[in-house]
Amino acid sequence: MKNLVKVERARLNLTQAELAQRLGVSRQTIHAIEKNKFNPSVTLAIKMARLFKLSVEEVFFLEEE
């Protein structure tokens, strides 16, 4: 699964640490999500999408096969 977390975080001018704090997770979690090394829980994905004012599908998507 790919995502636009880094792009959307930059759009809001947030650091990884600031985004992590707003979402109640560690900075390392944000880093791992941005590097596609970790897929967030459904709850965390929804929280991120709401923060970015986007749908979950706009932030997270499956790679084309």
N, C-alpha and C positions, 0 to 999 in steps of 0.2 A: 504494500500500500504506500502510495506517495502522499505528500501533503504540501501545503503552502504556508505552513506555520511561520517559517523564517521571513517570508515575504510580508505576511500580514503583521507580524510583530514589528518589522521595520517600518511598515506603513504607519503604525501607531507610535513609532519612535520609542519603543520599549526595549530594554535589555532583557536577556534571558532571565536574569534574576528578578527583574520587575514583573515580568509575565508570570514567572513561577510563584511569586508572592501573591499576586492577584488570584491565581488559580489554586493556591494551597498545596503546591507540589515543590519539589526541589529543582534547583537550576539544572542539575544533572538530568532530570527527567525531560525538561524542555530540550536540552542539548541532544539527548538520545532520540527524541521524537523528530527534531529537525534533521537529523542525520539518517532517518529512516531505520534506526536500529531498535526502535521500540514503538509499538502501536498502543495508543492510549485506550483506556477503558471507554465505554460508551458515554459514561457520565462526564469524564474529562473532555472528550471530544465535543460534547454538547456545550459544556462550559466555555471551551475555546471558541467555538463557532458563535456563541452568543456575544462573547467579548469582542470578537471581530465584526459583529453584526452581519454574519453570513450564515448560510445553511451548512450543516455538517458536510454535505456533498460538495460544497464549494471549497472547503478546506482540506478534506481527505478524499482520495479517490484511488481506485484500483489502476494498476499499470495496464496499458494496452498489451495484449498478448500477440 
